């Protein structure tokens, strides 16, 4: 077994988190950019999208690096966006826009189910996740540097 195998795994895990959050940022940006679009029952407006994260698991290769711990045949090596889905649970908002080409006979149009404040909270959570992943990378770098200094 190569003693250097997996030495940078901590960087790989944090990088996968940064990549997944970047994808999430793109979804939030799309939601915000479509905030003011409208539609009607025949031509629905933009529907809010969101992501689901999933672990990236890798087989340990048959070796038992964790000395009989149940479930140790697989290990987490990061995170990924497993699905981008449309929010079907939140209804569209009805707004009055008489004279709009998409308005119904009552002058109402449908507005996207995007909530500005919810998207801003998501952006704050994304920012905190970026900070946490970068802090993890700095800590891991520091541990590797300390290890190298110990062996010199």
Z-matrix of the N, CA and C atoms (Angstrom, degrees):
N
C 1 1.451
C 2 1.533 1 109.00
N 3 1.309 2 116.18 1 134.00
C 4 1.453 3 122.98 2 -179.40
C 5 1.537 4 109.47 3 -74.11
N 6 1.355 5 117.97 4 120.82
C 7 1.465 6 119.47 5 -177.70
C 8 1.531 7 113.04 6 -66.85
N 9 1.328 8 117.71 7 -18.73
C 10 1.468 9 121.13 8 179.77
C 11 1.528 10 112.42 9 -89.48
N 12 1.335 11 116.06 10 -7.15
C 13 1.454 12 119.80 11 -178.72
C 14 1.530 13 110.04 12 -62.22
N 15 1.302 14 115.95 13 125.88
C 16 1.454 15 120.66 14 177.21
C 17 1.510 16 115.45 15 83.31
N 18 1.342 17 118.28 16 5.54
C 19 1.460 18 119.89 17 -175.85
C 20 1.530 19 111.69 18 -64.88
N 21 1.321 20 117.22 19 -26.39
C 22 1.465 21 120.44 20 -179.76
C 23 1.528 22 112.49 21 -102.45
N 24 1.313 23 117.66 22 12.65
C 25 1.465 24 121.92 23 -177.23
C 26 1.527 25 112.03 24 -58.27
N 27 1.313 26 117.91 25 -34.45
C 28 1.463 27 120.86 26 178.38
C 29 1.518 28 111.84 27 -60.90
N 30 1.335 29 116.29 28 -39.29
C 31 1.463 30 120.19 29 176.48
C 32 1.529 31 110.85 30 -66.53
N 33 1.332 32 115.62 31 -40.36
C 34 1.469 33 120.09 32 -179.35
C 35 1.528 34 110.99 33 -62.71
N 36 1.321 35 117.33 34 -41.69
C 37 1.461 36 121.45 35 -179.38
C 38 1.530 37 110.35 36 -64.70
N 39 1.326 38 116.89 37 -48.10
C 40 1.470 39 120.29 38 179.81
C 41 1.527 40 110.84 39 -64.44
N 42 1.314 41 117.33 40 -37.85
C 43 1.462 42 120.73 41 178.59
C 44 1.528 43 110.98 42 -64.14
N 45 1.316 44 117.03 43 -39.09
C 46 1.467 45 119.47 44 178.51
C 47 1.529 46 110.13 45 -63.90
N 48 1.334 47 117.18 46 -36.22
C 49 1.464 48 120.60 47 176.03
C 50 1.519 49 111.92 48 -64.64
N 51 1.329 50 116.38 49 -42.03
C 52 1.467 51 120.37 50 177.70
C 53 1.527 52 110.79 51 -63.49
N 54 1.312 53 116.35 52 -41.59
C 55 1.464 54 120.81 53 -179.73
C 56 1.537 55 110.50 54 -64.80
N 57 1.317 56 117.58 55 -44.87
C 58 1.472 57 121.14 56 179.66
C 59 1.529 58 110.80 57 -63.11
N 60 1.324 59 116.97 58 -40.54
C 61 1.468 60 119.63 59 178.77
C 62 1.526 61 111.31 60 -68.41
N 63 1.327 62 117.59 61 -31.30
C 64 1.462 63 120.02 62 175.94
C 65 1.524 64 110.04 63 -64.79
N 66 1.330 65 116.98 64 -41.12
C 67 1.460 66 119.98 65 176.47
C 68 1.525 67 110.51 66 -62.91
N 69 1.317 68 116.49 67 -40.56
C 70 1.464 69 120.81 68 178.01
C 71 1.532 70 110.80 69 -63.23
N 72 1.339 71 116.88 70 -37.99
C 73 1.460 72 121.34 71 177.38
C 74 1.526 73 110.55 72 -60.94
N 75 1.322 74 117.11 73 -40.55
C 76 1.466 75 120.89 74 178.86
C 77 1.528 76 111.45 75 -62.65
N 78 1.324 77 116.79 76 -37.78
C 79 1.471 78 121.00 77 178.30
C 80 1.525 79 110.14 78 -67.25
N 81 1.338 80 117.29 79 -44.87
C 82 1.461 81 120.95 80 178.43
C 83 1.528 82 110.00 81 -62.09
N 84 1.324 83 117.83 82 -40.21
C 85 1.470 84 121.37 83 178.40
C 86 1.528 85 110.52 84 -62.50
N 87 1.322 86 117.22 85 -40.84
C 88 1.469 87 120.30 86 177.36
C 89 1.529 88 110.48 87 -64.03
N 90 1.335 89 116.52 88 -41.02
C 91 1.467 90 119.99 89 177.75
C 92 1.522 91 110.53 90 -60.09
N 93 1.328 92 115.89 91 -47.17
C 94 1.469 93 119.86 92 -178.12
C 95 1.525 94 111.69 93 -66.37
N 96 1.319 95 117.46 94 -37.61
C 97 1.464 96 119.42 95 -178.28
C 98 1.525 97 112.37 96 -70.21
N 99 1.323 98 117.75 97 -19.87
C 100 1.464 99 121.57 98 179.04
C 101 1.525 100 112.64 99 -103.30
N 102 1.308 101 116.72 100 11.37
C 103 1.471 102 122.47 101 -175.80
C 104 1.523 103 112.87 102 -56.72
N 105 1.323 104 117.91 103 -36.83
C 106 1.459 105 120.99 104 -174.44
C 107 1.520 106 114.12 105 -103.55
N 108 1.325 107 118.19 106 11.35
C 109 1.459 108 119.60 107 176.42
C 110 1.534 109 108.83 108 -74.91
N 111 1.308 110 116.56 109 157.73
C 112 1.466 111 120.22 110 179.78
C 113 1.523 112 109.42 111 -133.31
N 114 1.310 113 115.24 112 167.46
C 115 1.447 114 122.00 113 178.05
C 116 1.513 115 109.71 114 -159.54
N 117 1.321 116 115.43 115 -166.82
C 118 1.460 117 120.76 116 175.76
C 119 1.521 118 108.06 117 -143.78
N 120 1.317 119 116.40 118 -173.63
C 121 1.469 120 118.62 119 -176.23
C 122 1.524 121 111.77 120 -65.62
N 123 1.324 122 117.71 121 -30.54
C 124 1.465 123 120.57 122 178.78
C 125 1.519 124 112.02 123 -80.92
N 126 1.320 125 116.68 124 -29.61
C 127 1.462 126 122.94 125 -178.54
C 128 1.529 127 107.76 126 -132.08
N 129 1.356 128 117.54 127 81.70
C 130 1.469 129 120.44 128 -173.39
C 131 1.527 130 113.03 129 -61.16
N 132 1.324 131 116.49 130 151.09
C 133 1.460 132 120.16 131 177.70
C 134 1.531 133 111.08 132 -74.33
N 135 1.309 134 114.86 133 178.20
C 136 1.463 135 121.93 134 176.63
C 137 1.526 136 109.31 135 -56.35
N 138 1.322 137 116.31 136 138.98
C 139 1.465 138 121.52 137 177.04
C 140 1.520 139 108.30 138 -108.70
N 141 1.338 140 115.47 139 131.31
C 142 1.470 141 121.80 140 -179.30
C 143 1.520 142 110.61 141 -52.70
N 144 1.329 143 115.51 142 139.78
C 145 1.462 144 121.29 143 176.36
C 146 1.525 145 109.63 144 -115.88
N 147 1.313 146 115.75 145 154.77
C 148 1.468 147 122.40 146 178.08
C 149 1.526 148 107.90 147 -146.90
N 150 1.322 149 116.00 148 170.84
C 151 1.468 150 120.85 149 -177.43
C 152 1.524 151 110.84 150 -118.92
N 153 1.305 152 114.01 151 158.37
C 154 1.465 153 122.11 152 171.34
C 155 1.520 154 106.48 153 -121.69
N 156 1.325 155 116.14 154 128.29
C 157 1.459 156 121.47 155 177.23
C 158 1.523 157 109.16 156 -91.99
N 159 1.323 158 115.30 157 152.33
C 160 1.462 159 121.53 158 177.90
C 161 1.525 160 108.28 159 -141.97
N 162 1.322 161 115.51 160 150.54
C 163 1.463 162 120.46 161 177.07
C 164 1.517 163 110.14 162 -71.51
N 165 1.316 164 115.73 163 147.79
C 166 1.466 165 121.13 164 170.16
C 167 1.526 166 105.17 165 -101.06
N 168 1.322 167 115.69 166 113.90
C 169 1.459 168 121.17 167 -178.30
C 170 1.518 169 109.49 168 -105.94
N 171 1.331 170 115.86 169 144.31
C 172 1.459 171 121.40 170 178.80
C 173 1.522 172 108.28 171 -131.19
N 174 1.328 173 115.25 172 140.37
C 175 1.464 174 120.79 173 176.16
C 176 1.524 175 108.98 174 -65.06
N 177 1.325 176 117.40 175 143.97
C 178 1.461 177 120.71 176 -179.63
C 179 1.519 178 112.10 177 -82.76
N 180 1.323 179 117.68 178 -0.68
C 181 1.464 180 120.57 179 174.27
C 182 1.516 181 113.94 180 85.58
N 183 1.307 182 118.20 181 22.73
C 184 1.448 183 120.74 182 177.31
C 185 1.514 184 114.64 183 85.10
N 186 1.310 185 117.23 184 -23.61
C 187 1.462 186 119.77 185 177.30
C 188 1.520 187 108.41 186 -71.22
N 189 1.302 188 116.64 187 157.60
C 190 1.461 189 120.92 188 179.56
C 191 1.522 190 108.85 189 -111.83
N 192 1.357 191 117.19 190 77.24
C 193 1.463 192 119.72 191 -176.04
C 194 1.523 193 113.25 192 -71.02
N 195 1.331 194 116.45 193 -12.59
C 196 1.460 195 119.14 194 -175.38
C 197 1.528 196 112.43 195 -114.11
N 198 1.309 197 117.22 196 18.99
C 199 1.462 198 124.25 197 169.93
C 200 1.525 199 113.58 198 52.72
N 201 1.339 200 115.78 199 57.49
C 202 1.457 201 120.45 200 171.56
C 203 1.519 202 115.58 201 82.00
N 204 1.302 203 119.26 202 9.31
C 205 1.467 204 120.83 203 178.17
C 206 1.517 205 108.39 204 -71.21
N 207 1.336 206 115.85 205 126.83
C 208 1.457 207 121.00 206 -178.44
C 209 1.532 208 110.00 207 -60.22
N 210 1.328 209 116.54 208 134.38
C 211 1.451 210 122.05 209 179.38
C 212 1.512 211 114.15 210 87.41
N 213 1.331 212 117.88 211 -0.20
C 214 1.470 213 120.90 212 -176.24
C 215 1.525 214 113.09 213 -80.41
N 216 1.355 215 116.81 214 1.67
C 217 1.455 216 118.06 215 177.39
C 218 1.528 217 111.61 216 -72.04
N 219 1.311 218 116.85 217 -14.56
C 220 1.465 219 122.06 218 174.19
C 221 1.521 220 107.76 219 -127.42
N 222 1.326 221 115.75 220 149.12
C 223 1.452 222 118.51 221 176.29
C 224 1.518 223 109.90 222 -134.81
N 225 1.321 224 115.00 223 150.93
C 226 1.453 225 120.94 224 -179.68
C 227 1.521 226 108.80 225 -77.43
N 228 1.329 227 115.02 226 129.58
C 229 1.463 228 119.29 227 178.66
C 230 1.530 229 111.68 228 -121.91
N 231 1.332 230 116.26 229 13.75
C 232 1.456 231 119.15 230 176.48
C 233 1.509 232 112.97 231 150.88
N 234 1.328 233 113.74 232 -162.91
C 235 1.457 234 122.17 233 -178.70
C 236 1.519 235 108.42 234 -139.50
N 237 1.324 236 115.74 235 153.84
C 238 1.464 237 120.99 236 178.79
C 239 1.522 238 109.19 237 -146.76
N 240 1.315 239 116.08 238 161.96
C 241 1.456 240 120.95 239 171.82
C 242 1.521 241 105.82 240 -81.36
N 243 1.323 242 116.72 241 114.43
C 244 1.458 243 119.98 242 -178.30
C 245 1.517 244 112.01 243 -90.85
N 246 1.345 245 116.31 244 -23.14
C 247 1.458 246 118.65 245 -177.45
C 248 1.523 247 110.02 246 -157.60
N 249 1.312 248 115.39 247 141.65
C 250 1.464 249 122.26 248 168.18
C 251 1.525 250 104.44 249 -112.64
N 252 1.326 251 116.77 250 123.51
C 253 1.461 252 119.50 251 -176.29
C 254 1.522 253 110.89 252 -127.55
N 255 1.305 254 115.22 253 157.51
C 256 1.455 255 121.77 254 176.24
C 257 1.521 256 109.28 255 -92.15
N 258 1.325 257 116.43 256 138.49
C 259 1.464 258 123.11 257 -179.31
C 260 1.528 259 109.29 258 -77.12
N 261 1.318 260 115.28 259 97.68
C 262 1.469 261 121.31 260 179.26
C 263 1.528 262 111.44 261 -86.36
N 264 1.327 263 117.83 262 -16.58
C 265 1.466 264 121.53 263 -174.97
C 266 1.527 265 112.72 264 -76.90
N 267 1.321 266 116.92 265 -32.73
C 268 1.460 267 120.66 266 -178.14
C 269 1.522 268 109.11 267 -89.62
N 270 1.333 269 117.65 268 123.44
C 271 1.468 270 119.38 269 -177.39
C 272 1.530 271 112.35 270 -74.83
N 273 1.327 272 114.88 271 159.58
C 274 1.459 273 120.24 272 172.65
C 275 1.531 274 108.34 273 -68.64
N 276 1.331 275 116.03 274 154.92
C 277 1.457 276 120.96 275 177.22
C 278 1.524 277 108.38 276 -95.50
N 279 1.325 278 116.25 277 142.43
C 280 1.463 279 120.53 278 175.13
C 281 1.519 280 108.23 279 -96.80
N 282 1.332 281 115.39 280 130.66
C 283 1.460 282 119.42 281 176.73
C 284 1.529 283 109.12 282 -130.71
N 285 1.296 284 114.79 283 150.43
C 286 1.458 285 121.38 284 -178.20
C 287 1.527 286 110.12 285 -86.99
N 288 1.339 287 115.77 286 117.82
C 289 1.463 288 122.80 287 175.89
C 290 1.531 289 108.66 288 -140.32
N 291 1.336 290 116.85 289 67.76
C 292 1.467 291 118.90 290 -179.15
C 293 1.530 292 109.98 291 -57.24
N 294 1.297 293 115.83 292 139.85
C 295 1.456 294 120.85 293 179.56
C 296 1.517 295 114.37 294 89.50
N 297 1.326 296 117.79 295 -12.18
C 298 1.463 297 120.37 296 177.49
C 299 1.528 298 108.32 297 -69.18
N 300 1.338 299 118.20 298 140.14
C 301 1.474 300 120.07 299 -178.17
C 302 1.532 301 114.23 300 -57.97
N 303 1.317 302 118.11 301 -25.66
C 304 1.464 303 120.78 302 -179.61
C 305 1.532 304 113.15 303 -95.38
N 306 1.336 305 117.32 304 -0.56
C 307 1.468 306 120.78 305 -177.65
C 308 1.525 307 110.52 306 -69.26
N 309 1.340 308 114.48 307 146.27
C 310 1.462 309 119.14 308 176.43
C 311 1.531 310 109.53 309 -81.80
N 312 1.326 311 116.22 310 -172.20
C 313 1.461 312 120.28 311 -177.34
C 314 1.531 313 113.26 312 -63.52
N 315 1.340 314 117.43 313 -20.19
C 316 1.468 315 121.91 314 177.04
C 317 1.531 316 112.05 315 -93.26
N 318 1.325 317 117.72 316 2.77
C 319 1.462 318 121.51 317 -179.84
C 320 1.528 319 113.86 318 79.53
N 321 1.316 320 117.11 319 19.04
C 322 1.465 321 122.13 320 -177.65
C 323 1.534 322 110.88 321 -102.36
N 324 1.326 323 114.99 322 142.42
C 325 1.461 324 121.85 323 172.20
C 326 1.527 325 107.87 324 -124.38
N 327 1.306 326 115.34 325 162.67
C 328 1.465 327 120.59 326 176.63
C 329 1.519 328 109.08 327 -96.77
N 330 1.315 329 115.11 328 136.30
C 331 1.460 330 122.42 329 178.36
C 332 1.531 331 108.20 330 -108.48
N 333 1.328 332 118.61 331 150.54
C 334 1.473 333 120.62 332 -178.89
C 335 1.530 334 112.68 333 -56.42
N 336 1.299 335 115.41 334 156.63
C 337 1.467 336 121.28 335 178.24
C 338 1.538 337 111.14 336 -86.94
N 339 1.313 338 116.47 337 31.90
C 340 1.465 339 123.27 338 179.52
C 341 1.521 340 108.38 339 -92.64
N 342 1.329 341 115.97 340 126.97
C 343 1.465 342 122.41 341 178.13
C 344 1.526 343 108.20 342 -106.27
N 345 1.327 344 115.91 343 117.23
C 346 1.468 345 121.30 344 -176.98
C 347 1.527 346 111.29 345 -53.96
N 348 1.319 347 117.70 346 -43.90
C 349 1.466 348 120.72 347 -176.36
C 350 1.528 349 111.93 348 -68.57
N 351 1.326 350 116.41 349 -36.77
C 352 1.472 351 120.09 350 176.57
C 353 1.532 352 110.39 351 -63.83
N 354 1.318 353 116.58 352 -40.73
C 355 1.464 354 120.64 353 179.09
C 356 1.524 355 110.66 354 -67.10
N 357 1.322 356 117.15 355 -38.09
C 358 1.470 357 120.38 356 178.21
C 359 1.534 358 110.60 357 -65.96
N 360 1.328 359 116.71 358 -38.44
C 361 1.470 360 120.11 359 175.65
C 362 1.524 361 109.68 360 -63.43
N 363 1.344 362 116.76 361 -43.21
C 364 1.467 363 119.84 362 177.39
C 365 1.519 364 111.23 363 -59.13
N 366 1.333 365 117.34 364 -41.60
C 367 1.467 366 120.12 365 178.29
C 368 1.530 367 111.34 366 -63.29
N 369 1.331 368 117.12 367 -36.99
C 370 1.461 369 120.53 368 177.44
C 371 1.528 370 110.67 369 -65.97
N 372 1.325 371 116.70 370 -41.81
C 373 1.471 372 121.06 371 177.79
C 374 1.527 373 110.13 372 -63.54
N 375 1.322 374 116.91 373 -41.29
C 376 1.468 375 121.13 374 177.87
C 377 1.523 376 110.02 375 -61.72
N 378 1.328 377 116.48 376 -44.09
C 379 1.468 378 120.08 377 178.79
C 380 1.528 379 111.06 378 -59.47
N 381 1.324 380 117.09 379 -44.57
C 382 1.473 381 121.10 380 179.47
C 383 1.527 382 111.02 381 -64.31
N 384 1.310 383 116.63 382 -37.60
C 385 1.461 384 120.05 383 178.55
C 386 1.528 385 110.69 384 -66.47
N 387 1.341 386 116.74 385 -40.91
C 388 1.463 387 120.46 386 175.03
C 389 1.524 388 109.91 387 -58.18
N 390 1.328 389 116.57 388 -47.08
C 391 1.463 390 120.65 389 -179.88
C 392 1.525 391 111.09 390 -60.50
N 393 1.337 392 116.90 391 -42.61
C 394 1.464 393 120.54 392 -179.60
C 395 1.529 394 111.45 393 -65.11
N 396 1.329 395 116.95 394 -42.60
C 397 1.471 396 119.84 395 178.97
C 398 1.520 397 111.56 396 -65.65
N 399 1.334 398 116.99 397 -40.22
C 400 1.468 399 119.70 398 177.66
C 401 1.535 400 111.15 399 -66.65
N 402 1.333 401 117.15 400 -37.93
C 403 1.470 402 120.54 401 176.47
C 404 1.524 403 110.25 402 -64.19
N 405 1.333 404 117.02 403 -39.29
C 406 1.469 405 120.63 404 177.80
C 407 1.527 406 110.27 405 -63.40
N 408 1.324 407 116.52 406 -40.63
C 409 1.469 408 119.66 407 178.55
C 410 1.527 409 111.22 408 -64.97
N 411 1.328 410 116.97 409 -40.94
C 412 1.473 411 119.76 410 178.16
C 413 1.531 412 110.94 411 -64.57
N 414 1.326 413 116.37 412 -41.61
C 415 1.469 414 119.85 413 179.02
C 416 1.516 415 110.99 414 -64.40
N 417 1.323 416 116.49 415 -42.99
C 418 1.457 417 120.42 416 -179.95
C 419 1.526 418 110.74 417 -64.06
N 420 1.338 419 116.26 418 -42.30
C 421 1.472 420 120.40 419 176.75
C 422 1.524 421 110.37 420 -59.30
N 423 1.323 422 116.61 421 -43.05
C 424 1.458 423 121.37 422 179.77
C 425 1.536 424 111.20 423 -62.85
N 426 1.339 425 116.41 424 -41.51
C 427 1.468 426 119.54 425 178.23
C 428 1.523 427 111.09 426 -63.63
N 429 1.342 428 116.75 427 -41.48
C 430 1.465 429 119.35 428 178.26
C 431 1.529 430 111.36 429 -64.68
N 432 1.332 431 116.50 430 -40.82
C 433 1.465 432 120.03 431 178.42
C 434 1.528 433 110.60 432 -63.65
N 435 1.334 434 117.72 433 -42.62
C 436 1.464 435 120.83 434 177.92
C 437 1.530 436 111.11 435 -62.54
N 438 1.310 437 116.51 436 -39.19
C 439 1.451 438 120.78 437 178.66
C 440 1.527 439 111.30 438 -63.86
N 441 1.328 440 116.17 439 -44.18
C 442 1.460 441 119.77 440 178.54
C 443 1.512 442 111.80 441 -65.21
N 444 1.326 443 117.68 442 -39.16
C 445 1.461 444 120.64 443 177.17
C 446 1.534 445 111.22 444 -63.94
N 447 1.326 446 116.60 445 -35.86
C 448 1.455 447 121.20 446 -179.54
C 449 1.535 448 111.61 447 -64.41
N 450 1.318 449 116.90 448 -34.30
C 451 1.465 450 120.88 449 -177.75
C 452 1.510 451 112.93 450 -90.89
N 453 1.322 452 119.06 451 -1.08
C 454 1.475 453 120.32 452 177.30
C 455 1.477 454 111.99 453 -92.07
